[in-house]
Amino acid sequence: MSCCPRHGKTIMQDKTASDLKLWYRQPAIDNWNRALPIGCGKLGAMVFGNLSDERIQLNEDSLWNGGEQNRINPDALKHLAQIREHLANGDLEQAQWLTNDAMAGIPDSMRCYEPLADLFMQFQYPAGALHTGDAVLTNAQSMRTDPTDVAHLSYRRELDLADASINVSYKIDDVTYTRKHIASFPDNVIAIRLEVSKPGALNVRLRLQRGPLASYSTRYVDDSRALEDGGTYLTGKAAGKGGVRFATCMMTDAIGGSSHTIGETVVVEKADALTIVIAGATSFRHDNPLQVATDRVNHAINKGWDTLLADQLADYQALFNRVTLQLGDTQAAKQSLPTDERLQRLVAGDDDPSMAALYHQFGRYLLISSSRAGSMPANLQGIWNQDFWPAWGSKYTININTEMNYWPAEVANLSECHSPLFEMLNRMLPRGKQVAKEMYDCDGFVCHHNTDLWADCCPTDRNLGASYWVMGGAWLSLHLWDHFDHTGDLTFLKETAWPLLSESCMFFLQFLVKNAKGHLIISPTLSPENAYRLPSGQVGTLCEGSTMDTAILHMLFKNTLRAGMLLGQHPELMEQIQQALEQLPPLSIGKHGQLMEWLEDYDELDQHHRHVSHLFALHPGNQIDPTLTPELAEAAKTTLTRRGDDGTGWSKAWKILFWARLGQGDRAHDLLKNLLELVDSHSGDPINYEHGGTYPNLFCAHPPFQIDGNFGGCAAIAEMLVQSHTTVTDEQDNEQPIIRLLPACPTQWSTGSVSGLKTRGGFELQMQWENRSITSGKLTATCDSQCLLVVNGVEKQIVLKAGESISLVD
């Protein structure tokens, strides 16, 4: 029956599994890696779906411990020349000791990301209604004893990517209970709708809490109170000096029955339905977080459930519905299985092409949920984190991880979701210029291998294998060009991209030194997180120049030159960049036939290391191509074969992209199946640098959870279907992309269709194929552009005005 807009009526109907649903037969109980995520950029939640003692774990993206710091080591500059001299003279041990002392940030670590709170909901049912066999489970028992054997309750838990909702349904006695959870970007709230099929059957207690009950020392709650009209709030401060102040607020609206507060608990009895709205805010953005959070929940609850839901749906689908994807032919019986059971069958050797399509769309869903205008960028865990001291601080690790988070942003037609990264880069610019001047006496912008909420650009963690690497800001800056390359937005190029690209180049023009061979190199530097062995047996980490440095600089200089030409900017700077570009070391092939990782042909300490940094020129760079540079492409194949297929989840995702760039679709598909290998464990398990895969909720397992593998896998699936990274120069000396369709389509995807993927040059793609041959489709220009299009092996020169389309098949 229909109710007034504030109260609404949206009983969830029985649904079967579809291409756009993750679903499960059991609740997550206390396993975070089985809970399901929702988010709206600034707010995130993990929904467990428990029957008696439900937990909704909450995050707010700006809640980090500690305040802004100046961690620049005052002794860095005075020892830089000495470190370089030690490296040039082969005195590796002294160089590394001195670097750790003189270059490490003071203090040596950055800030880390904290959880916001938990909403606990304790449901009450008729006595003895919940049981497994002869064991009766009472509401007084802990979540760990919440029933897992729920088949007799017609239990179903699902994440529906089509509308960004998490739905839970089950039947106890003659009553059907349903819960719907959404995260609304327009209203910046988490909203939950509880409904029952029998009037007066809903009885639940709700309370906000921060931190586990057994760990009072980390909870940092200063105040917790009831609000009028069925709400509560809690306030506090993140750990550490200058930690941000936060507030979270919950408001309820019950239909029927009664609702009142006892202490900090909202008690709802004999209701027909209940709407719950949660907001959070911090002092990072607001002077009065509690007032902001309270205003948001009041506004949302007064809108009413129906309007709240409609606004959320319209906003989300405007982004998500841009891309449709169908891959291969999965039997209906397999496709109707729960998601975790489908993953188990993949491990057993089953083919399930539609799971790859689901994984791609899940990656798009995660980016929409964790990275929206005005939010922080997606961190190591997106926005979803339950730990006060999470792995690697749940920071922004910018020697691969943050960049991988945004690899699908443009190709997957979510360009707007890229903006939080650009906003963070703008905040990093003044901090990075300060670090460049005080640590290295250089103009321009530099950042090392991590940053945090405060845009810190100093070395962090005192780790020889990672900390003293000056390429992080340069790599991030490449995303600015990538956005322009996909959109043709000249205003963005001039106002947002150019300042960062040019400042990054200015730093390197002053920081680079000439080696004995006359090449411009970075010193000191490293190949991220790997080490090498000298012929003497000595193990080293720091070095003079690495292949990854050269590849990043090549791409930075080339893109900045293209930007400068388009904008008519600073001819003197352009000349300096061109001269430096011509003096970079060449990519070299080593004694094993591999692409050399360092400028000398060293052997790796760990041949199977998870980082494959020296293949940057293959992906995300474009210096290596099977057609244009076949010898280097063969060396890249040798490198990948020597490295092996195992590794962390994100490492597997990167390897899929490498094989896709090499045109090896079946090989890429093998790695994709490895990435989807089920890792069924609890959060809090030890860090493992091997055997990564996928948790039951489709989160990527490093292990532990890191979201980069989800985004890397999402981008890799698109890369197997379309590539546009290489360029050709026309008669007027203008570069244009080469767009290759189905460049690495595996045998298992012999038939399929896709609509909405974006390419460089500002084109949008729609195509169908059979037997890996394109049968129909079109390419549409979103700006005036041209390209060399390769369809079924045939090259076509395309010139289109904005809005014009061309058929792929004559």
N, C-alpha and C positions, 0 to 999 in steps of 0.2 A: 504494500500500500504506500502511497506517496504522502510524505509529510512536508512541513514547512521547510524552506531552504536551510535554515539553521540546523535542523535536526536530520533531514534527509532519510533515505532508506535504500541501502545498497547491499542487500544480502547476496553473498557470492554464490553464483550458480555452479553446479558441477561442471568441470571442464576436463577435457583430456589433454595430455601433453601435446605441445605443438613445437614448431621450429623456434619459437621465441620464448620458451619457458624452461626454467630450471625447476625441477620438482622432486619431492622426496616423500617417502612413506613414513618417516619418523621425525620427531623433533631433534634439535641439535643438542638438547640437554645442557652440558657445560662445555661443549667442544666448540670453541670460537671458529675453528676452521670448517665447521659445518653450518654455522649461522649464515644468514643472508644479508647483503649490504643494500642500503638505500642512502641517497645523499642528494644535496642540492648546492654543492660547491662549498659553502661555509659550514654546513652542518652535515653530519653523517651518523648513521645508526646501523648496528648489527642486531638482527632479529633472530631469536633462537627458536621460537615457536613451541615453547614448553606448555604443557597443559595446566599444571597446578601453579608452579612458580616460574613465571615468565620473566625474562631479562631482556631489556632493550638497552644495549650499550651505546653510549652517546659520545660524539666528538664535535669539537668546534675548531676550525682550522687554524686559528691564531692563538690557541692556548699552548704556549711553550714555557718551559721553566727558564728562569733568569731573565735579566734585561739585556739591553744593548751593551756591548763591551768594545773597548779598543785593545785588541790582543797583539798589536804589531810588536815584534821583538825589536827592542832598541839597538841590538847588536847585529842585526841582519846585514845592513849595508856595509859596515866596516869590515865584515868578514867575507863578503861575496867574492871579491877578487882572489882571496886566498883559497876559497873552495874551488874556484875555477882552475887555479894554478895546480892544486893537488890533483884534480881530475886530469888535466893536460899532461902532468908528469907521471901518471899512473899510480899515484899514491891514494888508492881507493879507500883504504881504511881511515886515513886521516880526513879525507874529504867527507866521509859519511859521519864520522864522529862530530866534526865541526858543523856540518849541516844540521844535525839533530839538535845541537846546542844553540846555534845562532839563528836558525830559520824557523824553529818551532814557535807557534803562537804562544802567548803568555796571558792567561793560562792556556794549556795546550788543547783544550776541547771547546767545542761550540755548545750551544743550547740544544735541548731536545724537546720533542713533541709529547704532550700529556693528554690523557683522556679527560673528557668533560664530566661525565656522570653516568649513572645507570638509572633507568626507570625499572623498578620491580613491580610486577603485577601478580598478586596472589588471588587465584580464582577459587571460589568455593562451589562445590557440587553436592548433590544429595549424598548422604552417607553411604559409603561403599560403592559409589558409582565408578571410581577409577580402580581398576584391579588388573593384575597380570597373573593369570592362573588363580591360585588361592591366596596370593599375597595382596592384602588391601593396603593401598598407599594413602596416607593422610596428608592434609595440607601442612602439617607441622614438620614434615620431613623436608630435607634439603633438595636442591635442584638435582643433585646427582641421583636421587632416588625417584625423580619424576619418571613416569612410566615410559619405557622405550618400546614395549610391545603394545602397539596401538592399532594393530590391524583390525581388531574387532570394533574400533571406534570410527572406521572409515576416515582415518586421519589423512590429511594432505597438506603439504607445505610447499609453496611455490613462489618463485620470483618471475613475474611476467614482464619481459623486456618491452612488450608492445605498449604498456602503459606505465611502466616504472613503479609497479606496486608489488608488495609482498603480501600474499594471502595465506591464511591458515584456516582450515575447516576441519571439524570433527563432530561426531554425534555421540552424545551420552544419554542413555535411556532413550527418550523420544524427543530430545532437544538437539537441534543442530546449532553449533556455535561457529561463528565466523569472525575473522579479524582481517582488516585491510590496513596496510601501512603505506604511507607515501611521504616523500620529501619534496616540499614545494619551494622552488626557486622564487616565484613571484612573491611569496609571503615569508620566505626564509624560516620555515618551521618544519618540524616533523609532525605528522598528523596520523592518528590511529582511529579506526572505527571498529567498535565491538558490537556485534549484533547476535540475537538469538531468535530462533524460530517460534518460541513459546513466550508470550508476554510474561514479564516478571521473573524470568529464569536467570538473569545476569546478576551475579554477586562477585564483587572484586574489590580488593584493597590495592591502592597505588601509593608508592613513595619514591622520591628521588634520593639517591645515595651516591657518594663518590668514593670509589676505591673498595677493595675487598674488606669484608668485615674483620678479617684476622690481621689487617695491616693498618691500624689507626694512624701510624706515623706518616703515611703517605697520602692521607685523604685531604688535608688542607681545606677543610670547610670551616668557614668562620661563622656562618649563620644559616639556619634552616627554619623556615616558618610556613605557616598556612596563610593562604590568601583568601579573600572573600570569594564567594561564588564557586567554590570547589577547586581550588588550586593550591600549589605550594611552590616555594622557590628555595634555592640554596645559593650561597655566595662564598667566595674564597679567593685564594691567591695561589698561583703556581709556585713550585719550589724555587729556591735560589734567590739571590739578591736581585731585586727589580723584577721578579716574576710578575706576569700580567695578572690583574684582578679579573675575575670571571663571575658570571651569574648564569644560572639556568632556571627556567620557570616552566611550570606545567599548569595547564588549565583544562577543566573538564566540563562537559555539557551532557547531562543524562536525560534520557527520555523515559518517563515513568519511574516508579520506585522512589528512592530517597538517596540523597548524597550529602555527606557532611565530612568534616575533618576531625581527626583525633590526633593531637600533637602534629607531626609532620606527615600523617597518613590521610589520604582521601579514601573514604569508605563509601562504596556504592552498593546499595541493596535493592533487590527485586526490580531491577531496571529492565526495560525493553531493548535499549541500545545506549551506547556511550561514545561520545567523541572526545578524544584526548589530543591536545596540542602542546608541543614542546618547543621552546626557543632557547637560544644561548647567545651570549655576547661577552666580549672581553674589553679591557682597557686599551688594548692595542689599537682599536678603532674608535672607542667610545669613552667619554668621561664618566658616564654613569651606566655601566653594563646592566644593572638590575632594572633600571627604568626602561632601557631599550628592550630587554627580553620580555618584561611585563607588557609593554605596549604591543609587541608583536603577537603574543598569545591572545591578548584581548581582541586585537583587530581580527585575527584569524578565526577565533571562536565565534565572533559576531558575524562574520561572513557566512557561516554555516557550512556544513560538510559538503553539500552539493556544489556550492560555488567554489569552495576551496579545492575540491577534486577537479572541477572543470577547468579552473585556472592552471592547476598543476599539469593537467593532461595536455592542454593546448600548448603550453610552454615546452614541455618535454618532446611531444611528438613533432613540433616544428623542427627540431634537430634530428631526432632519432629516425623519423620516417624518410629522411633523404636517401637512405641506402637500403636496398633490398638485395638479398643474396641467396641463391639456391645452388648447391653443389652436389653433383652426382645423384645417386639413387639409393636412399636408405630405406630398407624395408619398414613398413608401417609398424610391424610388431616391435622392432628395435626402437623406433622413434618414440613409441608410446611408453617406453620404460623410464623409470626414474633416472635422474641424471647420474647419480653415483653408480647405479647399476650399469649404465651405458659406459661409464669410464672403466668399470671392471671388465667389461667385455672387450674394450679396446686393448687392455693389457693381455687378454687371452688371444688376441689376434684378429678380432672382428674388424671389418671395415664399417665405418659409420660417417660418410661424407657430411651429413647434415650436422654432425657434432662440430665439425670445423666451421661451418657457417654460424652455428650458435656461438662458438667461441669468439669469432670475429665480432658478432653483434654484442656479445657480453663485454668485450673490450670497449666498444663504442659507448655502451651504457655506463661503464665505469668512468670513462672520461667525462661524459655529460654530468655524472653524479659528483665528481670530485674536482672539477675545474671549470668554473663559470666566472663571468665578468665580475670583478670586484673581490673574488676569493683569492686565497693563496694558491700557488700551483699545486698539483698533485705531488705529494712527497713519496718517500720510499714505500709507504703503505696507502697511498692515495690520501684519504682522510680517515681511514678506519684503523684505530689502534686502541687496545685495552690496557697497555702497560705504561707504568709511570717511568720506567727506564727501558724503552723499547730497543730492539736490535738496531745498532748504528744510529740511535737517537731518532729514528724515523725522520731523518733530515732530508736534505737535498744533496745527494751524492752526484757530483757532476763530472765524474770520469767515465760514465756510461749511463747510470740509472735514471737520472732526471731527464736526460736527452731521450732515452728510450721511451719514457712515459709519453712523450709528445711526438713520436714517430708516426702514429696514425692520425694526428690531428688534421692534417691537410688532406691526405689521400682519402680518409674516411669521411670527408665532408663535414668536419666539425671545427672549421677554422675559428669560430668564435671562442671555442674552448682553449685555444692557444693563448688567448690574451692574458691570463694570469701569469704565464711565464714571462711575457714581455713586460708586464707591470713590475714583476720582481727584478728583471734586468735593469729597468730604469732606477729602481731603488738601490741596486748594487753598484751602479755607475759611480756615484761620488765616493762610496766606500772603496771601490776598486782602484780609483784614481789616487786615493790617499795611500793605499797599500803599495801601489806602483812607485810612488815618489819616495815614501819613507823606507821601504825595504830595498828598492833597487835603483833609486835615483833616476827613474824613467818617467816620462810623460805618458799619458794614456791610461788605459783600464786593464786591470788584471784580476783574476780570481783563481784560487787553487782548486782543490778537488772536492770541496764541500761548501755549502752555504746554509743559512738557517733563516728563521723568521726575521732576523734583524739585518739580513743581507750581508753578513760577515764574509769577507773575502780573504782572510788570513789562512795560512796553513793550519791544519787541525789534526789532532790525535797523535802527533809525534811518531808517525809511521813512515819509515824510510821508503817503503814500497808504494806509497800513495801521496803523502802529505806535500812533498816539495815539487809539485807539478804545476806549472804556471798556465796550463792550457784550458782549464775549466771554463773560464769566462769566454774565451775564444770559441770553444765548441758551442756553448749556449748561444752565442751571437749568430751562429750559422742558422739557427731557427728563424731569425728575423728575415734573412734572405729567402728561406724556404717558404715562408708565408707570402712574401711578395711574389715569388716564382709561381705560386699556385693561384694568386689572386690578381696580379697586375696592378695592385693598389699603389700608385705613385705617391700619394699623400702619406701613406704609412711608411714607404721607403724613405722619404725625405725627413719626416718628423720623428719617427720612432726608430727605424733601422739604422739610418745613416750615422747618427751620433755614436751608437754603440759599435758599429762596424769600424768606423774611422778611428775611434779612441782605442779600440783593441789593436788595430794595425799600428797606431802610433807607439804603443808600448813595445811591440815586437821589433819595430824598426830600430829602437834604441837598445833593446835587451839582447838581440841576436849578436853572436860573436862568430868570427871566422875560425874554422879549424885548419889543421895542417894541409888539408886538401883544397882549401879555398872556398869551402861551402859555408853558408850561414847556418848556424845551429843554435839550439837551446842548450845552455849549460848554467847550472846543473839541471838535470832532468831525470826521467825514468820512463819505463814502459809500465803503465799502471798495474801495480800489485804483483808483478812478476819479477824474477831475478835471473841472472845469467851466471855461467861458470866460465872463468878464464882458463886458458890452456894450462896454467899453473895449478889449477884446482881451486883457486880462490873464488868465492861467491861474491857477486856484487849486485847492487840495486841501482845506485846513482850512476849516471853516465853522461857523456857528451852527445846529445842528440839521440832521438829515438825515431823509428819509422812513423809512429803515430803522430808525433809532433810535426814532422815534415808534411804529412798528409793533411792535418788540420790547417797548418799554415798555408798550404797550397790552395785549399778550398776557401779559406778566409781571404787571402789576397785576391784570388780570382773573382770571388763574389763582390768584394769591395770595389775592385776595378770596374766591374759591370755596373754596379750601383753608381759609382762616380761618373761613368760615361753617360748613363741615363739622366742623371741630375745635373750634369755640368759642374761638378764640385771639384775644387782644389786641384788644379792641374799639377802643382808641385808635389803634393802628396801622392797623386796618382803615379807620377814618375818614380818616386822613391819606392812605392809598393811594387811597381813593375821590375825595377832593378833588383829588389830583394827576392821577388818570385823567381827570377832567372838564376839566382845563386843558391837556391835550396838544393839539398842533396837529392839525387835521383832515387827512385825505388829500386832496390837491388835484390838479386836472387842469390841464395846461399848454397852451401856445399851439399845440402840435402835436396836441392831443387825447390826449396821453400822461399817465400818472401821473408827477407831478413827482418827480425824484430828490432834490432839495434843497428847502428851504422857500421858496426863491426860484426863479423859472422860468428857471433857467440852462440853456444848451445844454451837452451833454456834450462834453468834449474828444474822446472816442472814442465815437461813436454806437453802435458795434458791440462795446462792451466785454463781456468774458466774464462779469463780475459783473452780475447784474440785481437788485441789492440792494433797490431800491425796490419790488419786487414781493413782498417778504416778507409783506405783508398778504394776498397771494393764496396763497402757500405758503412756509413751513409755517404761516403765520398763517391766520386765518379771517375777516378783516374784509371781504374781497372775495369775492362770490359772484354768479354770473350771475342767479340768481333773486332774491336778497335785496338786492343792490346792483348793478343792471344798468348804471348809468352808470359806476361804477368798474370793472366787469368789461370794459366796452367800452374804457375807457382802458388797462386792462391789455393787451388785445389789440393796441391801437395801439403800446404800449410794446414788446411782443414783436416786432411786425412791423418797427418801426424798428431794434430791436437786431439782427435777423437770426438765422439758424439756425446760423451757424458759431461756432466757439469751441473751447475745451478740452473734453476728454471730460466732465468733471464739469459744465461749463456746459451742455452738451447734455442731460445727465440732468436738470438743474434745469428746463430749458425743457420737457422732456416732462411734468414734473409740473405746470408752469404751464398748459400746454394741456389736460392732463387735468382740472385744477380748473375750467377754463373750459368743460368738456364737449365739447371738440373732439377726439374719438377718432381720426379719420383724420389730423388735423394732428399729434397726439401720436405716432401710428404713424410718420409721415414722419420725425420727429425721432429716433425709436428706431432706424430704419434708418440714419440718419446716425451715431448713436452706435456702431452695429455695423460701421461702415465699417472695413475692414481697414487697419491701419497696421503694415506689416511692416518693422521696423527693429531695430537693435541698441540695447541699453541704452547710455547714455553719449552718445546723440545730443543735440544742443543743445536747450535748452528752447524749446518752440514754443507760443505762446498762441493758435494757430488750428489748424484742421484736426485736432482731436482725434478719437479713434475707439477702436478695439479692436485689441489685439495678437493674434497667432495663438493665444496661450494664454488668450484671453478677458480678460486684464487690461486695464483701461481705460488708454488712452493720453491723457495730458494734451496732448501728450507732454512729459516722459517719463512713466513709469508713476506713476499715483496711483490708489489703490484707491477713492476717494470716488465716482468715476463708476460703478464696479461696484455700489456700494450704492445710489446714487441711481437708477440704472437699475432695480435690483431693486424699490425702493420705487415707482417710477413705473409699472411693470407692474401692481403691486397696485392702485395708485391709479386706473388705468383701469378696474378691475373693481369696486371698492367704495370709497366715500368716507363718512366719518363725522365730518368736522371741524366742520361747522356745527351749531348747536344751536337748540332751540326751548324756550320757557318754558311750563310747565304751569300749571294753575289755582292750585297751591300755591306758585308762583314758583320752582319747581325747574327747573334746566336739564337737558335730555336731548338726546342726539345725534340728528341726522337721518341715518339710514343709507340711502344711495342705492346701489342695485345696478346694475351695468353703466352707470355715469354717463358713461363715455368709451370705450365698446367700439368699436374700429375695424371697418371692413368686413371686413378680413382675418381677424378673429377672430369671424366670424358664428356659429360653433358652438364649443362648448367646455365645460369643467367645471373647477371648483376646489373644494378642500376644505381647511379649516384656517386660512384667513385670519382675523385678529382685527380687531375694530372697537372704537372708543371705546364706553364703556358696559359693556364686559366681555362682548361677544358673539363667538361663533365661527360662521363661515359655511361652508355647503356648498351648492353650486348647480350646475345644468346649464342650458345655454341653446342655442337654435337660432334662426337668423335674428335674433340679438341680442335675443331674448325669452326670459325665464326660463321653463323648462318644469317644473322640479322643484327641490327642495332644502329646507334647513331652517336656522333660526337658533337657536343654543343659547346660553343664558346661563351664564356661568362664575361669576357672582355675582348677587345680587338686583338687578335693573335694569329700566329701561324705555327705550323709544326710539320715534321716529317712523320707521317703515320704509317706503321707497318701492320698490315692486316693479312693474315694467312700467308705470310712470307712476301707479300707484295707491298712495295713502298709507294706512298702517295703524298705529294706535296699539298698541304692544306692551308688555306688563308681564309679566315672567317671574321666577320664583324660580331660584336657582342650580341648574343641572342640568336645567332644563326647556327644551323645544324647541318651536318652532312651524313648521309647514309654510309655505314661501314661496308656494306656489300652492294655492288651495282646490280 
